[in-house]
Amino acid sequence: MGTRTSIEFLSDEQIKSRAVVVEDVDCGGLIQRQRVLDQSIFDRMYIDELISTAQYEAGCRMVDAVARSGAEIRSAKLDAEVFTPYNEVGNLMGERRMAFSSPFRFVVRSCGSEVANFLMRIIGNVTAYPKRRRERELVAASLSPALDSLVRFYDIRSARDPRDLARKAVRR
């Protein structure tokens, strides 16, 4: 399954900055782990089993929709010479805005504007998340209604958790 956040919406500089860092787990540095630097909060909450597979997929789809809308700033490519006719600019802007407005409005209708705005704040800086598990649990609990709403919007309730299949195989 993997992370749904597509790299096609990232600039070349952002793609090159994707890296893995080694962190010390204990004070002495005897136990280390590797962590993806640009791991999203949805990835982290999914790894911690704070959200379901369907919620994870819904969150990643919403992040992709926001990226397609042009809401995330991309770096300029100075070597590209692309000319868009002036009469097409308005249509392109409308299509981009619509990429995430429908799911956002669905969340507002089903959960309220406060929860929807919290979701958008999280998506606005998706790679920044609390280091403490307890704080991530609070974020997951606050986001859960919005993610459940997105699951209904994207109709992905049937997404199965591969970890459940692995657990069943281990029990046998």
Secondary structure, DSSP 8 states (H G I E B T S, - for coil): ------GGGS-HHHHHT--EEEEESSTTS-SEEEEETT--HHHHHHHTTSS-HHHHHHHHHHHHHHHHTT-S-----TT------HHHHHHHHHHHHHHHHHHHHHHHHHH-HHHHHHHHHHHHTTT---SSHHHHHHHHHHHHHHHHHHHHHHT-TT---HHHHHHHHHH-
